C-alpha cells in the first residue's frame, strides 16, 4: 500500500496548476496561495536523490519565496529521507494513514452534495472555523472545493439546523486505484453529533461508486482516529513530512 499511496501522491501533485519535475521529485505549486500545505513536493517511488538533485529541488522553492517541503510515504522511497536530512531538512510530522475498502465501509444517512456558490462558500467557511483559523475562508478556497467536486473528486456536507454548514469533507479525484480523503472538519458548535463520521463515509462511498479499490486518509489525534475506524478505516502505514527552515542554505 505504501507504493500505491506514493504513486497517488505523485499523480495528485501533477494535477496542480504549476508542476516542476526535477531529480526524482515532483513539486506542485498553487499560485493562489503561499500555504505550505498546498505547495510541496513528493519523490517518485524508489528515488535515490543526489546532493545535486536536492539542491535543484530547494531552488525550485526558493525562487518562488516558498519553504521547501515534502510529504511522502518513506517506505516507498527509503533513500529520500536520509538525503534530505543531510541537506538540513527537519522532520515536521509523521502521520499514520488509514485505509478503507468497499467491504469495510459503514454508511450513515443525512449528507448533501454542494451545488450553489453559497453552499461552497459555506463549506469553506465551516472548514476554516473547524481547523481553528489555520486558513482564512476565501473565494479561492470555495473555488478549490468546487474544482475538486467537478474534477472527479467528492465534496459532501451536513447542513446545520440553523442553515449553513455544520461540517464537511472532501476527497481528491482518484489515481492509482485509490484516492485521498482530506479536509474533514466540523464546526465546534456541532461536534459530538456524528457529523465527521457522516461526511467521511459519504465521500468514501462516492469514490467507491466511481470504482476505486481504496480510499486513504491521515488523522490528527486519537479522537479523530476513532471516528474514522467506526466508519471502516484501518491502519496501513505512515507518511513523512520534511521541511527546510529558512536558516538552512545549500
Buried (B, 14 or more C-beta within 10 A) or exposed (E): BBBBBBBBBBBBBEBBEEEBBBBBBBBBBBEBBEEBEBBBBBBBBEBBBEEEBBBBBBBBBBEBEBBBBBBBBBBBBEBBBEBBEEBBBEEBEEBEBBBBBBEBBEBBEEBBEBEEEEBBBBBBBBBBBBEEEEBEBBEEBBBBBBBBBEEBBBBBBBBBEEEBBBBBBBBBBBBBEBBBBBBBBBBEEBBEEBBBBBBBBBBBBBBBEBEBBBBBBBBEEEEBBEBBBBBBBEEBBBBBBBBBEEEEEB
